[in-house]
């Protein structure tokens, strides 16, 4: 996914857009005829560690020039105005969530954000294959540029970011989670046999739900295992042998 800003005017917005894009793992930024200086101190201030995106941004004279050089399979415009250019230039707007399925196919897609004040003009709108829109209040439908980029970026990129983070947190492959479940279940069985513990199966399922939602890191899982192993030693013979294999 490639992101293009058309004539961004305010340094604060440009800096904020760069920061948002880096939040979602975007490495490239394209800009058409920027109306503010890319080295403005406010751009640097609001971009923070993402200022490198602005420094390395590809700058074009026109949107036509950008499309010719990027060579995307599809050009997708963004808009908060639903009835602009009624005479056929603007294609039907598609809600962001509905457009996501179209963009999951292989290919290079260019997401275009228009000017802060006037959006895309008639010619630029005609270069887009279709438009996506974020559902907003009718009382104020047009979003700030950096806010719009944040919402669109989150919806289109968060799964890729989440997959990378989940790989770090995946401990199920080494069997720790299964071991924790089995150990806890054995404790519940011992207590059920010695006390009036009711609904033991529900308790087991509740514990499993909590651990599953928590997605414990290897360090957290090992801490739980250490406590269970110590408790097993204290309980002794009443604990079932081999509740699970680490």
KENU-913794 format. One record per residue: chain; residue number from 1; x negated, y negated, z of N, C-alpha, C in turn. Coordinates in Angstrom, 1 decimal. Each point is the difference from the previous one (the first is absolute). Layout:
<sites>
cadena,num,nx,ny,nz,cax,cay,caz,cx,cy,cz
A,NUM,X,Y,Z,X,Y,Z,X,Y,Z
...
</sites>
This chain:
<sites>
cadena,num,nx,ny,nz,cax,cay,caz,cx,cy,cz
A,1,-0.8,1.2,0.0,0.8,-1.2,0.0,-0.9,-1.2,0.0
A,2,0.3,-1.0,-0.9,-0.8,-1.2,-0.1,1.0,-1.2,0.4
A,3,-0.6,-1.0,0.6,0.8,-1.1,0.5,-0.5,-1.3,-0.6
A,4,1.0,-0.8,-0.6,-0.3,-1.2,-0.7,0.7,-1.2,0.6
A,5,-0.7,-1.0,0.3,0.6,-1.3,0.5,0.0,-1.0,-1.2
A,6,1.1,-0.6,-0.3,0.0,-1.1,-1.0,0.0,-1.3,0.6
A,7,-1.1,-0.7,-0.2,-0.2,-1.4,0.4,0.4,-0.3,1.5
A,8,-0.7,0.8,0.9,0.3,-0.3,1.4,-0.5,-1.4,0.4
A,9,0.8,-0.6,0.8,-0.2,-1.5,0.3,-0.7,-0.2,1.3
A,10,0.5,0.7,1.0,-0.4,-0.3,1.4,-1.1,0.9,0.5
A,11,-1.1,-0.5,0.5,-1.2,0.8,0.5,0.5,1.0,1.1
A,12,0.9,-0.5,0.9,0.5,0.9,1.0,0.6,1.3,-0.5
A,13,0.8,-0.2,-1.1,0.7,1.1,-0.6,-1.1,1.0,-0.6
A,14,-0.9,-0.6,-0.8,-1.0,0.8,-0.7,-0.8,0.8,1.0
A,15,-0.4,-0.6,1.1,-0.8,0.7,1.0,0.8,1.1,0.7
A,16,1.3,-0.3,0.3,0.9,1.0,0.6,0.3,1.2,-0.9
A,17,0.1,-0.3,-1.3,0.3,1.1,-1.0,-1.2,0.9,0.0
A,18,-1.2,-0.5,0.0,-1.3,0.8,-0.1,0.0,0.9,1.3
A,19,0.3,-0.6,1.1,0.0,0.8,1.3,1.0,1.2,-0.1
A,20,1.2,-0.4,-0.4,1.0,1.1,-0.1,-0.4,1.1,-1.0
A,21,-0.5,-0.4,-1.1,-0.4,1.0,-1.0,-1.1,1.0,0.5
A,22,-0.9,-0.6,0.8,-1.1,0.8,0.5,0.6,0.9,1.1
A,23,1.0,-0.5,0.8,0.7,0.8,1.0,0.5,1.4,-0.6
A,24,0.5,-0.1,-1.3,0.5,1.2,-0.6,-0.9,0.6,-1.0
A,25,-1.3,-0.3,0.1,-1.0,0.7,-0.7,-0.2,-0.4,-1.5
A,26,0.5,-1.2,-0.3,-0.1,-0.5,-1.4,-1.4,-0.6,-0.1
A,27,-0.7,0.4,-1.1,-1.4,-0.5,-0.2,-0.1,-1.1,-1.0
A,28,1.0,-0.2,-0.8,-0.1,-1.0,-1.1,1.1,-1.0,0.1
A,29,-0.3,-1.3,-0.4,1.0,-1.0,0.0,-0.2,-0.8,-1.3
A,30,1.1,-0.2,-0.7,0.0,-0.7,-1.3,0.7,-1.4,0.2
A,31,-0.5,-1.0,-0.6,0.6,-1.4,0.2,0.1,-0.7,-1.3
A,32,1.1,-0.6,-0.4,0.2,-0.8,-1.1,-0.1,-1.5,0.4
A,33,-1.0,-0.7,-0.6,-0.1,-1.4,0.1,0.3,-0.5,1.5
A,34,-0.8,0.3,0.9,0.3,-0.4,1.4,0.0,-1.5,0.2
A,35,0.9,-0.5,0.7,0.2,-1.5,0.2,-0.8,-0.5,1.3
A,36,-0.5,1.0,0.7,-0.8,-0.4,1.2,-1.4,0.6,-0.2
A,37,-1.0,-0.6,0.7,-1.4,0.5,-0.2,-0.1,1.4,0.8
A,38,-0.7,0.9,-0.7,-0.1,1.3,0.6,-0.9,0.0,1.2
A,39,-0.9,-1.0,0.1,-0.9,-0.1,1.1,0.4,-1.0,1.1
A,40,1.3,-0.4,-0.1,0.6,-0.9,1.0,-0.2,0.6,1.4
A,41,-0.2,-0.9,1.0,-0.3,0.5,1.3,1.3,0.7,0.6
A,42,1.2,-0.4,-0.4,1.2,0.6,0.5,0.2,1.4,-0.6
A,43,-0.4,0.2,-1.3,0.0,1.3,-0.6,-0.9,1.0,0.9
A,44,-1.2,-0.5,0.3,-0.9,0.8,0.8,0.6,0.3,1.4
A,45,0.6,-1.0,0.6,0.5,0.1,1.3,1.1,1.0,0.1
A,46,0.9,0.0,-1.0,1.2,0.9,0.1,-0.3,1.3,-0.6
A,47,-1.0,0.1,-0.9,-0.3,1.3,-0.5,-0.8,0.9,1.0
A,48,-0.8,-0.7,0.9,-0.8,0.7,0.9,-1.0,1.0,-0.7
A,49,0.0,1.2,0.4,-0.9,1.0,-0.6,0.4,0.4,-1.4
A,50,1.1,-0.5,-0.5,0.5,0.4,-1.3,-0.4,-1.1,-1.1
A,51,-0.8,-0.9,0.4,-0.4,-1.1,-0.9,-0.8,0.5,-1.2
A,52,-0.6,1.2,0.2,-0.7,0.6,-1.2,0.9,0.3,-1.2
A,53,1.3,0.2,0.3,1.0,0.2,-1.0,0.1,-1.2,-0.9
A,54,0.0,-1.2,0.7,0.1,-1.3,-0.7,-1.3,-0.2,-0.8
A,55,-1.1,0.2,0.7,-1.3,-0.2,-0.7,-0.2,0.8,-1.3
A,56,0.5,1.2,0.1,-0.1,0.9,-1.2,1.2,0.1,-0.9
A,57,0.9,-0.9,0.3,1.3,0.0,-0.8,-0.3,-0.3,-1.5
A,58,0.8,0.7,-0.9,-0.1,-0.3,-1.4,0.9,-1.1,-0.3
A,59,-0.5,-1.1,-0.6,0.8,-1.2,-0.3,0.2,-0.1,-1.5
A,60,1.3,-0.3,-0.4,0.4,-0.1,-1.4,0.6,-1.4,-0.2
A,61,0.0,-0.4,-1.3,0.6,-1.3,-0.3,1.5,0.1,-0.1
A,62,0.5,1.1,-0.5,1.5,0.2,-0.1,0.4,1.4,0.3
A,63,1.3,0.3,0.2,0.4,1.3,0.3,-0.2,0.9,-1.2
A,64,0.2,-0.5,-1.2,-0.3,0.8,-1.2,-1.4,0.5,0.0
A,65,-0.9,-0.9,0.4,-1.5,0.4,0.0,-0.2,1.1,1.0
A,66,0.7,-0.1,1.2,-0.2,1.0,1.1,0.5,1.4,-0.5
A,67,1.2,0.0,-0.6,0.6,1.2,-0.5,-0.9,0.7,-1.1
A,68,-0.5,-0.8,-0.9,-0.9,0.5,-1.0,-1.3,0.6,0.5
A,69,-0.5,-0.5,1.1,-1.2,0.5,0.5,0.2,1.1,1.0
A,70,1.1,0.0,0.8,0.2,1.0,1.0,0.6,1.3,-0.7
A,71,0.8,-0.2,-1.1,0.6,1.0,-0.8,0.8,1.0,0.9
A,72,1.0,-0.5,0.7,0.9,0.8,0.8,1.0,0.8,-0.8
A,73,0.5,1.1,0.5,1.1,0.8,-0.7,1.3,-0.8,0.2
A,74,0.2,-0.6,1.1,1.2,-0.8,0.3,-0.3,-1.2,0.7
A,75,0.7,-1.1,-0.3,-0.2,-1.3,0.7,1.3,-0.2,0.8
A,76,-0.1,-0.1,1.3,1.2,-0.1,0.8,0.0,-1.4,0.7
A,77,1.0,-0.8,-0.3,0.1,-1.3,0.7,0.7,0.1,1.3
A,78,-0.2,-1.0,0.8,0.7,-0.1,1.3,0.8,-1.3,0.0
A,79,1.2,0.1,0.6,0.9,-1.2,0.0,1.0,0.1,1.2
A,80,0.3,-1.2,0.5,1.1,-0.1,1.0,1.2,-0.7,-0.6
A,81,-0.1,-0.3,-1.3,1.1,-0.7,-0.7,0.7,1.0,-0.9
A,82,1.2,0.3,0.2,0.6,1.1,-0.7,0.6,-0.4,-1.4
A,83,0.3,-1.3,-0.1,0.8,-0.4,-1.3,-0.8,-0.9,-0.8
A,84,-1.4,0.0,0.1,-0.8,-0.9,-0.8,-0.1,0.5,-1.4
A,85,-0.1,-0.9,-1.0,-0.1,0.3,-1.4,1.1,1.0,-0.4
A,86,1.2,-0.4,0.1,1.1,0.9,-0.3,0.1,0.5,-1.4
A,87,-0.6,-0.8,-0.9,0.2,0.3,-1.5,-0.9,1.2,-0.5
A,88,-0.3,0.9,0.9,-0.6,1.2,-0.4,-1.5,0.2,0.2
A,89,-0.7,-1.0,0.4,-1.5,0.1,0.1,-0.3,0.9,1.3
A,90,0.7,-0.3,1.0,-0.3,0.7,1.3,0.8,1.3,0.0
A,91,-0.7,1.1,0.1,0.6,1.3,0.1,0.7,0.2,1.3
A,92,0.8,1.1,0.1,0.7,0.2,1.3,-0.9,0.2,1.1
A,93,0.3,-0.7,1.1,-0.8,0.2,1.3,0.2,1.3,0.6
A,94,-1.0,0.6,0.5,0.1,1.3,0.7,-0.5,-0.2,1.4
A,95,0.8,0.6,1.0,-0.4,-0.1,1.4,-1.4,0.7,0.2
A,96,-0.8,-0.6,0.8,-1.3,0.5,0.3,-0.1,1.5,0.2
A,97,0.9,0.5,0.9,0.0,1.4,0.4,0.4,0.9,-1.2
A,98,0.9,-0.5,-0.9,0.3,0.8,-1.2,-1.1,0.0,-1.0
A,99,-0.7,-1.1,-0.1,-1.1,-0.1,-1.0,-1.2,0.8,0.4
A,100,-0.1,0.3,1.3,-1.2,0.8,0.4,-0.1,1.4,-0.7
A,101,1.2,0.6,-0.2,0.0,1.3,-0.7,-0.6,-0.1,-1.4
A,102,0.3,-1.1,-0.7,-0.5,-0.2,-1.3,-1.5,-0.2,0.0
A,103,-0.6,-0.5,1.1,-1.4,-0.3,0.0,-0.8,1.1,0.6
A,104,0.6,1.1,0.3,-0.7,1.2,0.5,-0.6,0.8,-1.1
A,105,0.4,-0.3,-1.2,-0.6,0.7,-1.2,-1.4,-0.5,-0.2
A,106,-0.8,0.9,-0.8,-1.3,-0.4,-0.3,-0.1,-1.2,-0.9
A,107,-1.0,-0.9,0.1,-0.1,-1.1,-0.9,-0.5,-1.2,0.8
A,108,-0.3,-1.1,-0.7,-0.4,-1.2,0.6,1.1,-1.0,0.0
A,109,0.4,-0.5,1.2,1.1,-0.9,0.1,-0.4,-1.3,0.5
A,110,0.5,-1.1,-0.6,-0.4,-1.3,0.4,1.2,-0.7,0.7
A,111,-0.2,-0.4,1.3,1.1,-0.6,0.7,-0.3,-1.5,0.0
A,112,0.9,-0.8,-0.5,-0.2,-1.5,-0.2,0.8,-0.8,1.0
A,113,-0.7,-0.9,0.6,0.7,-1.0,0.9,-0.2,-1.4,-0.6
A,114,1.2,-0.7,-0.1,0.0,-1.3,-0.6,-0.4,-1.1,0.9
A,115,0.1,-1.2,-0.5,-0.4,-1.2,0.7,0.9,-0.2,1.3
A,116,-0.6,-0.6,1.0,0.7,-0.2,1.3,1.3,-0.8,-0.2
A,117,-0.1,-1.1,-0.9,1.2,-0.8,-0.2,0.9,0.4,-1.0
A,118,-0.5,0.4,-1.2,0.9,0.3,-1.1,0.0,1.4,-0.6
A,119,-0.8,0.9,0.6,-0.1,1.3,-0.5,-0.6,0.2,-1.3
A,120,0.5,1.0,-0.8,-0.5,0.2,-1.4,0.8,-0.9,-0.9
A,121,-0.6,-0.5,-1.1,0.8,-0.7,-1.0,0.6,0.9,-1.0
A,122,0.8,-0.5,-0.9,0.7,0.8,-1.0,-0.9,0.9,-0.8
A,123,-1.1,-0.5,-0.5,-0.9,0.8,-0.7,-0.6,1.1,0.8
A,124,-0.5,-0.3,1.2,-0.6,1.0,0.9,1.0,1.1,0.4
A,125,1.2,-0.4,0.2,1.1,0.9,0.4,0.2,1.0,-1.2
A,126,-0.1,-0.5,-1.2,0.2,0.9,-1.2,-1.1,1.0,-0.1
A,127,-1.2,-0.2,0.6,-1.1,1.0,0.0,0.2,1.2,0.9
A,128,1.0,-0.1,0.9,0.2,1.0,1.0,1.0,1.1,-0.5
A,129,-0.3,1.2,0.3,0.9,1.1,-0.4,1.2,0.0,0.8
A,130,-0.1,-0.2,1.3,1.2,-0.2,0.9,-0.5,-0.7,1.2
A,131,1.0,-0.4,0.9,-0.2,-0.7,1.2,0.4,0.7,1.2
A,132,-0.8,-0.1,1.1,0.4,0.5,1.3,0.3,-1.1,0.9
A,133,0.9,0.3,0.9,0.4,-1.0,1.0,0.2,0.6,1.3
A,134,-0.3,-0.8,1.1,0.1,0.4,1.3,1.4,-0.5,0.5
A,135,0.9,0.8,0.5,1.3,-0.4,0.5,-0.2,-1.0,1.2
A,136,0.5,-1.2,-0.2,-0.1,-1.1,1.0,1.4,-0.6,0.2
A,137,0.1,-0.9,0.9,1.2,-0.7,0.3,0.4,-1.0,-1.1
A,138,1.2,0.0,-0.4,0.5,-0.9,-1.0,-0.2,-1.5,0.3
A,139,-0.1,-0.3,1.3,-0.2,-1.3,0.5,-1.4,-0.5,-0.3
A,140,-1.0,0.9,-0.1,-1.3,-0.4,-0.4,-0.7,1.2,-0.6
A,141,0.2,0.3,-1.2,-0.5,1.2,-0.7,-1.4,0.0,-0.4
A,142,-0.7,-1.1,-0.1,-1.3,-0.1,-0.5,-1.0,0.1,1.1
A,143,-0.9,0.9,-0.1,-1.0,0.2,1.0,-1.3,-0.8,-0.2
A,144,-0.8,-0.3,1.0,-1.3,-0.6,-0.2,-0.9,1.0,-0.7
A,145,-0.9,-0.5,-0.8,-0.9,0.9,-0.8,-0.7,1.1,0.8
A,146,-0.6,-0.4,1.1,-0.8,1.0,0.7,0.9,1.0,0.7
A,147,1.2,-0.5,0.4,1.0,1.0,0.6,0.5,1.0,-1.0
A,148,0.3,-0.5,-1.2,0.4,0.9,-1.0,-1.0,1.0,-0.4
A,149,-1.3,-0.4,-0.1,-1.1,1.0,-0.3,-0.1,1.0,1.2
A,150,0.2,-0.5,1.2,0.0,1.0,1.1,1.0,1.0,0.0
A,151,1.3,-0.4,-0.3,1.1,1.0,-0.1,-0.2,0.9,-1.2
A,152,-0.3,-0.5,-1.1,-0.2,0.9,-1.2,-1.2,0.9,0.2
A,153,-1.1,-0.6,0.5,-1.2,0.9,0.2,0.2,1.1,1.0
A,154,0.8,-0.3,1.1,0.3,1.0,1.0,0.8,1.1,-0.7
A,155,1.0,-0.3,-0.7,0.9,1.0,-0.6,-0.7,0.8,-1.0
A,156,-0.9,-0.6,-0.8,-0.6,0.8,-1.1,-1.3,0.7,0.4
A,157,-0.6,-0.5,1.1,-1.3,0.6,0.3,-0.1,0.7,1.3
A,158,1.0,-0.1,0.9,-0.2,0.5,1.4,-0.2,1.5,0.0
A,159,0.6,0.8,-0.9,-0.2,1.4,0.0,-1.4,0.4,-0.3
A,160,-0.7,-0.7,-0.9,-1.4,0.3,-0.2,-0.8,-0.3,1.2
A,161,0.3,-1.1,0.6,-0.8,-0.4,1.3,0.3,1.0,1.1
A,162,1.3,0.4,0.1,0.3,1.0,1.1,-0.6,1.3,-0.2
A,163,-0.1,0.5,-1.2,-0.6,1.3,-0.3,-1.5,0.0,0.4
A,164,-0.7,-1.1,-0.2,-1.4,0.0,0.3,-0.2,0.0,1.6
A,165,0.9,-0.7,0.7,-0.1,0.0,1.4,0.4,1.3,0.6
A,166,1.0,0.6,-0.6,0.5,1.3,0.6,-1.1,1.1,-0.2
A,167,-0.8,-0.1,-1.0,-1.1,1.0,-0.1,-0.9,0.0,1.2
A,168,-0.2,-1.2,0.5,-0.9,-0.1,1.1,0.6,0.6,1.3
A,169,1.4,-0.2,0.1,0.7,0.5,1.2,0.5,1.4,-0.1
A,170,-0.3,0.7,-1.1,0.6,1.3,-0.2,-0.8,1.1,0.8
A,171,0.5,0.5,1.1,-0.7,1.0,0.8,0.7,1.3,0.0
A,172,1.1,0.1,-0.8,0.7,1.3,0.0,-0.8,1.1,-0.6
A,173,-0.9,-0.3,-0.9,-0.8,1.0,-0.7,-0.9,0.8,0.9
A,174,-0.4,-0.6,1.1,-0.9,0.8,0.9,0.7,0.7,1.1
A,175,1.4,-0.1,-0.1,0.8,0.8,0.9,0.2,-0.6,1.4
A,176,-0.5,-1.2,0.2,0.2,-0.6,1.4,1.5,-0.2,0.3
A,177,0.8,-0.5,-0.9,1.4,-0.3,0.2,0.7,1.3,0.4
A,178,-0.2,1.1,-0.7,0.7,1.2,0.3,-0.4,0.5,1.4
A,179,-1.3,-0.1,0.3,-0.5,0.4,1.3,0.7,-0.8,1.1
A,180,0.2,-1.3,-0.2,0.6,-0.8,1.0,1.5,0.4,0.2
A,181,0.7,0.2,-1.1,1.4,0.5,0.1,0.1,1.3,0.7
A,182,-0.9,1.0,-0.3,0.1,1.3,0.6,-0.3,-0.1,1.5
A,183,-1.0,-0.8,0.4,-0.4,-0.2,1.4,1.2,-0.5,0.8
A,184,0.6,-1.1,-0.6,1.1,-0.7,0.7,1.2,1.0,0.2
A,185,0.3,0.7,-1.1,1.1,1.0,0.1,-0.2,1.1,1.0
A,186,-1.3,0.4,0.2,-0.3,1.0,1.0,0.2,-0.6,1.4
A,187,-0.3,-1.2,0.2,0.2,-0.7,1.3,1.5,0.0,0.3
A,188,0.8,-0.4,-1.0,1.4,-0.1,0.2,0.6,1.4,0.3
A,189,-0.5,1.0,-0.6,0.5,1.4,0.3,-0.3,0.4,1.4
A,190,-1.2,-0.4,0.5,-0.4,0.4,1.4,0.9,-0.8,1.0
A,191,0.3,-1.3,-0.3,0.8,-0.8,0.9,1.5,0.5,-0.1
A,192,0.4,0.5,-1.1,1.4,0.5,-0.2,0.2,1.3,0.8
A,193,-1.1,0.8,0.1,0.1,1.2,0.8,-0.1,-0.2,1.5
A,194,-0.6,-1.1,0.4,-0.2,-0.3,1.4,1.0,-1.0,0.6
A,195,0.6,-0.8,-0.8,0.9,-1.1,0.4,1.3,0.1,-0.7
A,196,0.9,-0.9,0.3,1.2,-0.1,-0.7,-0.1,-1.0,-1.2
A,197,-1.0,0.1,-0.7,-0.2,-0.8,-1.2,1.0,0.4,-1.1
A,198,0.8,-1.0,-0.4,1.1,0.2,-1.0,-0.4,-0.5,-1.4
A,199,0.5,0.6,-1.0,-0.1,-0.4,-1.4,-1.5,0.0,-0.3
A,200,-0.7,1.1,0.2,-1.5,0.0,-0.3,-0.2,-0.2,-1.4
A,201,0.8,0.6,-0.9,-0.2,-0.2,-1.4,0.1,-1.5,-0.5
A,202,0.9,-0.7,0.6,0.2,-1.4,-0.3,-1.3,-0.8,0.5
A,203,-0.5,0.4,1.1,-1.2,-0.6,0.5,-1.2,0.2,-0.9
A,204,-0.1,1.2,-0.5,-1.1,0.4,-0.9,0.1,-0.9,-1.3
A,205,1.2,-0.1,-0.5,0.3,-0.7,-1.2,-0.3,-1.5,0.2
A,206,0.4,-0.5,1.1,-0.3,-1.4,0.3,-1.4,-0.3,0.1
A,207,-0.8,0.8,0.6,-1.5,-0.1,0.0,-0.6,0.0,-1.4
A,208,0.5,0.9,-0.8,-0.5,0.1,-1.4,0.3,-1.2,-0.7
A,209,1.2,-0.6,0.2,0.4,-1.2,-0.7,-0.9,-1.2,0.3
A,210,-0.3,-0.1,1.3,-0.8,-1.1,0.5,-1.4,0.1,-0.6
A,211,-0.6,1.2,0.1,-1.4,0.2,-0.6,0.0,-0.3,-1.5
A,212,1.0,0.5,-0.7,0.1,-0.2,-1.4,0.1,-1.4,-0.4
A,213,0.8,-0.8,0.7,0.1,-1.4,-0.3,-1.3,-0.8,0.4
A,214,-0.6,0.5,1.0,-1.2,-0.7,0.5,-1.2,0.2,-0.9
A,215,-0.1,1.0,-0.8,-1.1,0.3,-0.8,-1.4,-0.2,0.7
A,216,-0.2,0.8,1.0,-1.2,-0.2,0.8,-1.3,0.1,-0.8
A,217,-1.0,-0.8,0.4,-1.3,0.1,-0.7,-0.7,1.2,0.6
A,218,-1.1,0.5,-0.5,-0.8,1.1,0.5,-0.4,-0.3,1.5
A,219,-0.3,-1.2,0.3,-0.4,-0.3,1.4,1.2,0.2,1.0
A,220,1.1,-0.6,-0.5,1.3,0.2,0.8,0.4,1.4,0.2
A,221,-0.1,0.8,-1.1,0.4,1.4,0.1,-0.9,0.8,0.9
A,222,-1.3,-0.3,-0.1,-1.0,0.7,0.9,0.2,-0.4,1.5
A,223,0.5,-1.2,0.2,0.2,-0.4,1.4,1.2,0.8,0.6
A,224,1.1,0.2,-0.9,1.1,0.8,0.5,-0.4,1.4,0.2
A,225,-0.8,0.6,-0.9,-0.4,1.3,0.1,-0.8,0.2,1.3
A,226,-0.9,-0.9,0.3,-0.8,0.1,1.2,0.9,0.1,1.3
A,227,1.0,-0.9,0.0,0.9,0.0,1.2,0.8,1.4,0.1
A,228,0.5,0.5,-1.2,0.7,1.2,0.0,-0.9,1.2,0.5
A,229,-1.3,0.0,-0.5,-0.9,1.1,0.4,-0.3,-0.1,1.5
A,230,-0.1,-1.2,0.5,-0.2,-0.1,1.5,1.2,0.5,0.8
A,231,1.2,-0.4,-0.6,1.2,0.4,0.7,0.2,1.6,-0.1
A,232,-0.4,0.5,-1.1,0.0,1.5,-0.1,-0.8,0.7,1.0
A,233,-1.2,-0.6,0.3,-0.9,0.6,1.0,0.6,-0.1,1.4
A,234,0.7,-1.1,0.3,0.6,-0.2,1.3,1.2,0.9,0.2
A,235,0.8,0.2,-1.1,1.2,0.8,0.1,-0.4,1.5,0.1
A,236,-1.1,0.3,-0.8,-0.6,1.4,0.2,0.9,1.1,-0.7
A,237,0.2,1.0,0.8,0.6,1.3,-0.6,1.4,-0.3,-0.5
A,238,0.7,-1.0,0.5,1.4,-0.2,-0.4,0.1,-0.6,-1.4
A,239,-1.2,-0.4,-0.5,0.0,-0.6,-1.4,-0.1,1.1,-1.0
A,240,0.7,-0.1,-1.1,-0.1,1.1,-1.0,-1.4,-0.1,-0.6
A,241,-0.5,1.2,-0.3,-1.3,0.1,-0.7,0.1,-0.4,-1.4
A,242,-1.1,-0.7,-0.5,-0.1,-0.4,-1.4,1.2,-0.7,-0.5
A,243,0.3,-1.2,0.6,1.2,-0.7,-0.5,-0.2,-0.5,-1.5
A,244,-1.2,-0.1,-0.4,-0.3,-0.5,-1.3,-1.4,0.0,-0.3
A,245,-0.4,-0.2,-1.2,-1.4,0.1,-0.4,-0.4,-1.3,-0.5
A,246,-1.1,-0.6,0.6,-0.5,-1.3,-0.4,-0.8,0.2,-1.3
</sites>
